[in-house]
């Protein structure tokens, strides 16, 4: 039994709507900020949803001239965690929109 052909005009409208929603979601990610810390809050990093590091705060007691490596490790850990959280935020916002492609009846989507 042959499958009915999808309505191309309707599909095009849906794709255009999703493109608009995707652009709006990507734009809104610039204004959303996630925060992560390391060393029990000694180092805190803020990253926007579009993966720009907005701020790095280091508590004065975290600065030990005899153990610079520990501070470097805390900064690295906080940055990596903040970037991971920002990516998760972007995936949750954009994934729902992209998931709508499956409803178009297109093969492979």
C-alpha positions as CSV (number, residue, x, y, z in Angstrom):
1,X,0.0,0.0,0.0
2,X,1.7,3.3,-1.1
3,X,2.2,6.0,1.5
4,X,0.5,9.3,0.9
5,X,2.8,12.0,-0.4
6,X,3.5,14.7,2.2
7,X,2.2,18.1,1.5
8,X,5.3,20.0,0.4
9,X,3.9,23.5,1.1
10,X,2.8,22.5,4.6
11,X,6.3,20.9,5.2
12,X,8.0,24.1,4.0
13,X,5.9,26.2,6.4
14,X,6.8,23.9,9.3
15,X,10.5,24.0,8.4
16,X,10.4,27.8,8.2
17,X,8.6,28.0,11.6
18,X,11.2,25.7,13.2
19,X,14.1,27.8,11.7
20,X,12.6,30.9,13.2
21,X,12.1,29.2,16.6
22,X,15.7,27.9,16.4
23,X,17.1,31.4,15.7
24,X,15.0,32.9,18.6
25,X,16.2,30.1,21.0
26,X,19.8,30.6,20.0
27,X,19.5,34.3,20.5
28,X,17.9,33.8,24.0
29,X,20.8,31.6,25.0
30,X,23.1,34.7,24.9
31,X,21.1,36.1,27.8
32,X,21.1,32.9,29.9
33,X,23.9,32.3,32.4
34,X,24.9,29.1,34.1
35,X,27.4,29.0,37.0
36,X,29.7,26.4,38.3
37,X,32.3,26.4,41.1
38,X,35.2,24.3,42.3
39,X,37.2,24.0,45.5
40,X,34.1,24.5,47.6
41,X,33.3,27.8,46.0
42,X,36.9,29.1,45.9
43,X,36.6,29.5,42.1
44,X,33.3,30.4,40.4
45,X,32.7,30.6,36.7
46,X,29.7,32.0,34.8
47,X,29.1,31.0,31.2
48,X,26.3,32.1,28.9
49,X,24.1,29.6,27.0
50,X,26.1,30.4,23.8
51,X,29.3,29.4,25.5
52,X,30.9,32.7,26.3
53,X,32.7,32.9,29.7
54,X,31.1,35.9,31.4
55,X,33.0,35.9,34.7
56,X,35.6,34.1,36.8
57,X,35.7,34.8,40.5
58,X,38.5,33.7,42.7
59,X,38.4,34.0,46.4
60,X,41.6,35.6,47.8
61,X,42.3,32.6,50.1
62,X,42.5,30.4,46.9
63,X,45.6,32.2,45.9
64,X,48.6,30.4,47.3
65,X,51.9,31.4,45.6
66,X,53.3,28.0,46.8
67,X,50.5,26.0,45.1
68,X,49.6,27.8,41.8
69,X,48.8,24.4,40.3
70,X,45.9,23.8,42.7
71,X,44.4,27.2,41.7
72,X,44.9,26.3,38.0
73,X,43.1,23.0,38.5
74,X,40.2,24.7,40.3
75,X,39.8,27.2,37.5
76,X,40.0,24.5,34.9
77,X,37.4,22.3,36.7
78,X,35.0,25.2,37.2
79,X,35.3,26.3,33.5
80,X,34.8,22.8,32.2
81,X,31.7,22.3,34.5
82,X,30.2,25.6,33.5
83,X,30.7,24.9,29.8
84,X,29.1,21.5,30.2
85,X,26.1,23.0,32.0
86,X,25.8,25.7,29.2
87,X,25.9,22.9,26.6
88,X,23.2,21.0,28.5
89,X,21.1,24.2,28.6
90,X,21.5,24.7,24.8
91,X,20.7,21.1,24.1
92,X,17.5,21.3,26.2
93,X,16.4,24.5,24.5
94,X,17.3,23.6,20.9
95,X,16.7,19.9,21.1
96,X,12.9,20.3,21.5
97,X,12.7,22.4,18.4
98,X,14.9,20.1,16.3
99,X,12.8,17.1,17.6
100,X,9.8,18.6,15.7
101,X,11.4,17.6,12.4
102,X,10.4,14.0,13.0
103,X,6.7,15.0,12.8
104,X,7.2,16.1,9.2
105,X,7.1,12.6,7.8
106,X,10.5,12.9,6.2
107,X,12.5,9.7,5.9
108,X,15.4,9.5,8.2
109,X,14.2,12.3,10.6
